[in-house]
Amino acid sequence: MQPTVSAAEPSEPRGVGCAVGAPGGPLPWWQRLTLSPGCLVISDALAVATGFALAYLLRFVVQFPPAQEIHSARAYGGFLAVATPILLLAFAAYGLYQPRHLMGFVDQLLRLLTAVLVGLVATVAVSSFVVRGWPDYSRLLLGYLWVACTAVAGAGRLAWIIWRDRLARRGIAVRTALVVGAGAAGLRVARHFQQTPQLGYRVIGFLDEDLPAGSHPMAGAPVVGRLQDFDAALARLRPDELVLADPSLSNQELLGIVNRCEGQPVTIRIFPDIFQMLVSEASVTNFQGLTLVGIRATELQAWQRTLKRWFDIIFSLAVLTVSSPMMLLIALLVRLDSPGPVFHVQERVGQDGKRFHMIKFRSMVQDAEARSGRFWTVQDDPRRTRVGRWLRRFSLDEWPNFINVLIGDMSVVGPRAERPMFVAQFSETVPDYLKRLREKAGITGWAQVNGLRGDVPIEERTKYDLYYVDNWSLWLDIKIIIRTALQLPRDRNAY
């Protein structure tokens, strides 16, 4: 097995079919089978049949809406026989059996929606040539089939994720990782794996040039030596993954590590710095003999900005309309809880350095900064009011931000809007920090849904913001919004 080097997007998921280790012995064959993509193929095939049964029941048995003509289920037998393999092929084409796409449920659900639609269109086209006596299929039944197949397949995959994560939390089917570098980047990797055991990774040690062997920068993960001890550590610990998380490593040292892993059953991954993140999506273009490498576009194209703006308007209008009674109740509670205004208006820096006034529900005592000075909110911040603690816990204090989105100062998804004094400070110390300002600030963002809220290193947050700016798509925005909604009730970094 050849080692592979990966400098992919932050929060890259683990492989699935290759997780075979378990405490106390090898993974039982039946558990290994349930964790394999083959199990998902069987689940999806059953989901297609179940989805068809539900769609037929709703259209021709329940008759919602009333049907002018009742079709026999037998008439759709040929259609189902053609649809099942085509849909499974569509799932495979959209990466729904690839390990890197099997981590998050939201990403799988969005892919399922598209794959089922494409598969059904292909099935109708193929069936017209394959099925004898092509019947006049109900178009509404096809619509029901799209929804039902997506829902049932999604439910099956959710059950699979819960089962996989349950095994991982128990230490079953986990992959061991050796981290090169015990500095801020290495500890970020190790702590992320420790705090999210469902990822299925366990850090077994560090290699570091500064800390002595035997020291414990993190519980359960000692420093096992220096870089010169790499070969001995690899032979003794036999890790499944090698994570390079030392920004000071030179290109020569990186290539040396890769060469020394030749023939070893270990996957090599790089925790990227800002430059590595930029080149992770690099493209090569040949300009009639002149080869250039493009690492990013300068900005979104006009049609992309228009699409994103219309999405912001429609989404924020819908949210403000539906939540207006809740916002009135919150305003009343804020007013009754402590003296001061209902809203807290603060100057922030937006797109291209333009300043705007961001609107939030007041969650702290009046004139909090005048009393204690300007600093970021920390956990158990004494400046919060009683209602403010509850508002910040569920991010309801940020709900009026949708007004900023509606008037065009912000976007629903984008980099965090910082205050002018912090922008001036960070632009001097964090490389490429100002590139975040190419796009509008957002209520939520790629950094937030990956656990970088609250008091976290600004360098790490900047990496994720730059990834979002360079890789924007409407699907990415939708995925971030869905992940935000799912994380809000259990977000420990919301304070």
C-alpha positions, 0 to 999 in steps of 0.5 A: 500500500503506497502512502498518500499525501492529502492537503484537502479542505479542513475537517476532511473525514476519515475513510470508512471501509479501512477502519478495521482495528478494535481494542482487544482484537480484530474487528468481527466480520459482521461489524466490518461488513456493516461499516463497508460501502457494500452495506450502503449499496444494499440499504439503498437498493431496499430504499428504492423499493420502499420508496416506490411502495410509499409513492404508489401507496400515496398516489393510487391507494390514499389518492392524494390528490384524487386520481382520475385513473388507478394504475396497477402496481404490476404495470410499474414492475419493469420500471422498478427493475430498470430504476434500481440499478440506474439509481445505484449507479447515479449514487456511485457517480455522485460519490455516495459510496466514496469514504470521503463523502460518507462522514456528514449526513447533510452532505449525503442528503444533498447529494442524494437529492440530486442523484435520485433526480438524475437517476429517475430522469435516466430511468424514464429515458431508458424505460421508454426503450426497454419496457414493452408497451411503455405505459403513461406513467403518472408524473405525480408518482415520479415526484413522490418517488423522488421525495420518498426514495431520498427520504428512505435512503437518507434515513438508512444512511442516518442509521448507518452513521449513528451505528458507525459513530456509536462504534467509534465512541466505544473505541471500535473501528478507530484509526490510530494517528501519529502527529508530527508537531506538538505546537498549536497546529498539532494540538488543534488536530489532536484535540479535535479528534479527542473532542469528536470521538465519532470521527473514529481517530485516536492520537497515540503520540507526537513527534516534536523537536522542542518537547522532550520524549515522555512529556504529555502535551495532551492527556493520553498522547505523549511525545514519543521522540523527535523527527530523527526518531521517526523510523523507530516510532513508525515501526513501534507504534504502527499508526494508520495515519501520519498527520503532518502538523508542523508549519516549520517543516521545510519542503525537503523535510516533508519529502523526506518523510514521504520517502521514508514511508514508502512501502509502509501501510500508513496514510499521510495527511497534512494539516494545511497552513494558509498557502497549502489551503490555497493550492489544495484546489489548484488548477493547471491551464495551458495557454498555448504552450505557456503552463500556469497554475491557478490557485484561486479566482480573484472574486466571484463572477457577476452571476454568482454574486447575483445568485448569492444576493437573491438567495440572501434576500429570499432566505432572510425575508422568509426567516424574518417573516416566520420568526417575527412573533419570536423576535417580539417576545425576545425584545420584550424579555430583554426590555424587562430583564435589565435596563437599557435598549433592546438592540445592541448596535456595533460597528463592524467591517464588511466586504472590501473594508466597508464599515457597517452597523451590525444589529443584535439583541442586547445580551449584556448589561448596559455600557458593558465595554465602558465598565470592563473594557473591550475584549471578546466574549469568553465562557461564563462572561460576567457581563451577560444578563440573565436573558442574555445567557439564554440568547447567546447559548442558542445564538438568538441574540444574532437573529436581527442580523437578518435585517443586515442581510436584507439591506445588503450589509451582510450575507447569510453565510460568509466570514465572521464580521469583526470589529475595526480594531480587531481587523487592524490588529489581525491584518498585521499579524495574520497572513492573508487576513484581509483576503477574507474581506473579498466577500460579505461577512456572514451570520454563519460560516464554514469556520463556525460549523467546524467548531471555530466559534468563541475564543479560538485562535484567529489563525485557524479561523482565517484558514477556514474563512479563506477556504470558503471564499475560494470555494464558494458555491450555493450548495456549500452555503446550503450545507453550512446553513443546514449544519448550523441549524443542526448544531445550534442546540448542542453547540458548546462554543456558543457563549 
